């Protein structure tokens, strides 16, 4: 965890159970099979299982299934949940009134008086950054937002957002980026270092590479669903999956739990997509897992090429 931790509900929740449930699939029929492969009962069971493990954080966005994900999270996550959502920086969302209406619509769908973490979903155009950070600061002062966050930005974009918020007397409390054993670009592009230095909670979405690091899929296997992993990706990742599988057996655990434990060792909070009880149990299983240092170092060495190029 970052050294300079604040006392918001998000910080307290991830300190108690460093895991966040990713809810992109909730309500998503076309990509994830909502209504055919899983239904509301499965989502309710997932939320209940997470609560049993002490996991209280859920991540969604207004753009996920046009608000359906937010609605389902609001209905099923429960009043004790700490919810992160994201607004999409549409170029026509310019006025403070438009911005506040978007926040209030998300809050209604989430059954909340205020949003615990409200993030800019993607890096906005530079010309509009100060306008939107001004709106975010006003929303926090109005009590609509507890913590301001960012998502999917470059290091330069994150620094610019931090600077613009600082001019408003506010700060970035959390940043969300793609991060897993097979995608370590945040370590080289400056995001991880910046979050660590500034005490920003780093939220790692795609923490299992959309199932790649679960150990369930290997090169040559048929994959269910509508988002099959490309065969070249599976072949490239095979040595990593083999190593995770070997260590999981030694630790009486699962490849997914080992992969998530590695991420937490990097001062990141994993976001794991869950839409049934089994996935929730598997994601939470690793919270109590301690991976020996030699295993962590070996995983680090084997996956170093996934940091990308300078």
C-alpha positions in Angstrom: 0.0 0.0 0.0 1.2 3.6 -0.5 2.8 5.2 2.4 0.7 8.4 2.5 -2.7 6.8 2.9 -5.8 9.0 3.6 -8.7 8.2 5.8 -11.5 8.0 3.2 -13.9 5.0 3.1 -12.1 3.7 0.1 -8.7 3.8 1.8 -10.2 2.1 4.9 -11.9 -0.6 2.8 -8.9 -1.6 0.7 -6.7 -1.5 3.8 -9.0 -4.1 5.4 -9.4 -6.3 2.3 -7.1 -5.2 -0.6 -9.4 -6.4 -3.5 -12.1 -4.7 -5.6 -14.8 -6.5 -7.6 -14.9 -5.4 -11.2 -18.4 -5.1 -12.5 -17.9 -4.4 -16.2 -19.8 -7.7 -17.0 -22.8 -6.8 -14.8 -25.7 -6.3 -17.2 -23.5 -6.8 -20.3 -25.3 -9.1 -22.6 -23.3 -8.8 -25.8 -19.8 -9.3 -24.5 -20.2 -11.2 -21.3 -23.4 -13.0 -21.7 -25.6 -11.4 -19.0 -29.0 -13.2 -19.1 -27.6 -16.3 -20.8 -24.4 -17.3 -19.0 -25.3 -15.6 -15.7 -28.2 -13.7 -14.2 -29.1 -11.5 -11.3 -29.1 -14.5 -8.9 -25.5 -15.2 -9.8 -24.5 -11.5 -9.2 -26.3 -11.5 -5.9 -24.5 -14.7 -4.8 -21.2 -13.1 -5.9 -21.9 -9.9 -3.8 -22.8 -12.1 -0.8 -19.7 -14.2 -1.1 -17.5 -11.1 -1.3 -19.2 -9.7 1.8 -18.5 -13.0 3.6 -14.8 -12.5 2.8 -14.8 -8.9 4.0 -14.5 -7.5 0.5 -16.5 -4.3 0.3 -15.3 -2.5 -2.8 -17.0 -2.6 -6.2 -15.9 -0.9 -9.4 -18.3 0.2 -12.2 -18.9 3.0 -14.7 -21.8 4.9 -16.2 -20.6 3.7 -19.6 -20.9 0.0 -18.7 -24.1 -1.2 -20.4 -25.4 2.3 -20.4 -25.9 2.5 -16.7 -27.2 -1.0 -16.2 -24.0 -2.1 -14.4 -24.4 0.8 -11.9 -28.0 0.0 -11.4 -27.2 -3.7 -10.6 -24.4 -2.8 -8.3 -26.6 -0.4 -6.4 -29.3 -3.0 -6.0 -27.1 -5.9 -5.1 -23.9 -4.7 -3.4 -25.6 -3.6 -0.2 -25.4 -0.4 1.9 -22.0 -1.3 3.4 -20.3 -1.4 0.0 -17.7 1.1 -1.1 -18.5 1.9 -4.7 -16.2 3.3 -7.4 -17.7 4.6 -10.6 -16.5 6.6 -13.6 -17.9 9.3 -15.8 -17.1 9.4 -19.5 -15.5 12.7 -20.6 -17.9 13.3 -23.5 -16.9 16.5 -25.3 -20.5 17.9 -25.0 -20.5 17.6 -21.2 -19.2 21.1 -20.7 -21.3 23.0 -18.1 -21.3 22.4 -14.4 -25.1 21.7 -14.6 -24.5 18.9 -17.1 -21.7 17.5 -15.0 -23.7 17.5 -11.8 -26.6 15.9 -13.5 -24.3 13.0 -14.6 -23.1 12.6 -11.0 -26.6 12.7 -9.6 -27.8 10.1 -12.2 -25.0 7.7 -11.2 -25.8 8.2 -7.5 -29.4 7.4 -8.1 -28.6 4.2 -10.0 -26.1 3.3 -7.2 -28.6 4.1 -4.4 -26.2 6.5 -2.8 -26.3 10.0 -1.5 -22.7 10.5 -2.6 -20.2 8.6 -4.6 -17.2 7.3 -2.7 -14.8 7.3 -5.6 -15.6 9.2 -8.8 -13.1 8.8 -11.6 -12.5 10.4 -15.0 -12.8 7.2 -17.2 -10.2 8.2 -19.8 -7.7 11.0 -20.4 -9.6 14.1 -21.4 -8.6 16.6 -24.1 -6.1 19.0 -22.6 -8.3 22.0 -23.6 -11.1 20.6 -21.3 -9.1 19.3 -18.4 -9.3 22.4 -16.2 -13.0 22.7 -16.9 -13.7 19.1 -15.7 -11.3 19.2 -12.7 -13.1 22.4 -11.7 -16.4 20.6 -11.9 -15.0 17.6 -9.9 -13.7 19.9 -7.2 -17.1 21.6 -7.0 -18.8 18.3 -6.7 -16.6 17.2 -3.8 -17.2 20.5 -2.0 -20.9 20.0 -2.5 -20.7 16.6 -0.9 -21.6 14.6 -4.0 -18.2 12.9 -4.2 -15.9 11.7 -1.5 -12.7 10.9 -3.4 -11.7 12.1 -6.9 -9.9 9.5 -9.1 -8.5 9.0 -12.6 -8.4 6.1 -14.9 -6.5 5.0 -18.1 -4.3 8.0 -18.3 -0.7 8.5 -19.3 1.8 9.6 -16.6 1.8 13.1 -18.2 -2.0 13.2 -18.2 -2.1 12.1 -14.6 0.4 14.8 -13.6 -1.6 17.4 -15.5 -4.8 16.3 -13.7 -3.0 16.4 -10.3 -1.8 19.9 -11.1 -5.3 21.1 -12.2 -6.9 19.7 -9.1 -4.2 21.1 -6.8 -5.1 24.6 -8.2 -8.6 23.8 -6.9 -7.4 22.7 -3.5 -8.1 19.0 -4.3 -6.1 15.9 -5.1 -6.2 12.6 -7.0 -7.0 9.9 -4.4 -6.9 6.9 -6.7 -5.8 6.0 -10.2 -6.9 3.0 -12.2 -4.7 1.3 -14.8 -4.3 -2.0 -16.5 -1.8 -4.0 -14.5 -1.1 -7.7 -14.2 1.9 -10.1 -14.5 1.5 -10.1 -18.2 1.0 -6.3 -18.6 3.5 -4.4 -16.4 3.8 -1.2 -18.5 2.8 1.0 -15.6 6.2 0.1 -14.0 8.0 1.6 -17.0 5.7 4.5 -18.1 5.9 6.3 -14.7 2.3 5.6 -13.4 3.3 3.2 -10.6 6.2 5.4 -9.5 4.0 8.5 -9.5 1.2 6.8 -7.5 3.7 5.5 -4.9 5.4 8.9 -4.6 2.1 10.8 -4.2 0.2 8.4 -2.0 -2.3 7.7 -4.7 -4.1 4.3 -4.4 -3.2 2.3 -7.5 -6.1 0.2 -8.7 -5.1 -2.6 -11.1 -7.9 -3.4 -13.5 -7.6 -6.6 -15.6 -5.7 -8.0 -12.7 -6.0 -11.5 -14.1 -5.7 -10.5 -17.8 -9.4 -11.2 -18.3 -8.9 -14.8 -17.3 -5.5 -15.3 -18.8 -3.8 -15.7 -15.4 -6.5 -17.9 -13.9 -4.8 -21.0 -15.3 -8.1 -22.2 -16.9 -7.0 -21.4 -20.4 -3.9 -22.7 -22.2 -2.7 -22.5 -25.8 -4.8 -24.8 -28.0 -7.8 -24.9 -25.7 -11.3 -23.8 -26.8 -12.5 -20.8 -24.8 -16.2 -20.1 -23.9 -17.8 -16.7 -24.3 -17.4 -13.9 -26.8 -14.0 -12.6 -25.8 -11.6 -15.4 -26.5 -8.0 -14.7 -25.8 -5.9 -14.7 -29.0 -3.8 -17.9 -29.5 -0.5 -15.9 -29.8 -1.2 -14.3 -26.4 -1.9 -17.7 -24.8 1.3 -19.2 -26.3 3.4 -16.2 -25.1 1.9 -16.4 -21.6 2.3 -20.2 -21.3 5.6 -20.1 -19.2 4.0 -17.6 -16.8 0.8 -19.8 -16.4 3.0 -22.9 -15.9 5.0 -21.1 -13.2 1.8 -19.9 -11.5 0.3 -23.4 -11.6 3.4 -24.9 -10.1 3.6 -22.4 -7.3 -0.1 -22.7 -6.6 0.3 -26.5 -6.1 3.1 -25.9 -3.6 1.0 -23.4 -1.7 -2.2 -25.4 -1.9 -3.8 -22.4 -3.7 -4.8 -21.4 -7.2 -2.8 -19.7 -10.0 -5.2 -16.7 -9.7 -4.5 -16.3 -6.0 -0.8 -16.3 -6.6 -1.1 -13.8 -9.4 -3.2 -11.5 -7.2 -0.8 -11.8 -4.3 2.1 -10.7 -6.6 0.1 -7.6 -7.6 -0.6 -6.7 -4.0 3.2 -7.0 -3.4 3.6 -4.2 -6.0 1.5 -1.8 -3.9 -1.6 -2.3 -6.2 -5.2 -3.1 -5.3 -6.4 -5.8 -7.8 -9.7 -5.3 -9.6 -11.1 -8.7 -10.5 -14.1 -9.3 -12.6 -16.7 -11.4 -10.8 -20.2 -12.4 -11.8 -20.8 -15.6 -9.8 -20.0 -17.1 -6.3 -17.2 -19.3 -7.6 -15.3 -16.3 -9.1 -15.9 -14.3 -6.0 -14.6 -17.0 -3.7 -11.6 -17.6 -6.0 -10.7 -13.9 -6.1 -11.0 -13.5 -2.3 -9.1 -16.8 -1.6 -5.7 -15.1 -2.1 -6.3 -12.4 0.6 -4.8 -14.6 3.2 -2.2 -16.1 0.9 1.5 -15.4 1.7 3.8 -16.1 -1.2 7.4 -16.6 -0.3 9.9 -14.0 -1.5 11.8 -16.4 -3.7 8.6 -17.2 -5.6 7.7 -13.5 -6.0 11.2 -12.7 -7.3 11.1 -15.6 -9.8 7.7 -14.4 -11.1 9.1 -10.9 -11.3 12.1 -12.0 -13.3 10.1 -14.2 -15.7 7.5 -11.5 -16.5 9.9 -8.5 -16.7 9.6 -8.4 -20.5 6.0 -7.5 -20.0 7.1 -4.1 -18.6 7.4 -3.0 -22.3 10.0 -1.0 -24.0 11.6 2.2 -22.8 
